[in-house]
Amino acid sequence: MDALELRFGRYVLLATAVGDGEQTVTPAAMLATLQQHCGVVPSEVVIEVACPPHDLWLTFSTEEKCSEVLLSSMKIKCCRRWIQFSRWCRMVR
């Protein structure tokens, strides 16, 4: 379990759409935003809908790209909503 937690902590982010937006942030919209603002290509990330549905799990192929996107927390918008990124931890859903 510790090895799995270490891996997830280095490669997985939780993306939360902040604010009361009318549009839902979809995996496709998030990928387009990450491509535009962070240079992420589709082969570098897997994006899945989390619960609640305004959250997304982002699993990166490299620790460097994961860390780079984490630095963009609350600096980019997707579907007119600010996106907060946080590292995966056991206590998060």
PyMOL commands that set and color helices and strands:
alter all, ss='L'
color gray80, all
select helices_A, chain A and resi 2-11+27-38+42-44+63-70
alter helices_A, ss='H'
color red, helices_A
select strands_A, chain A and resi 12-18+45-49+55-60+77-78+81-87
alter strands_A, ss='S'
color yellow, strands_A
deselect
rebuild
show_as cartoon
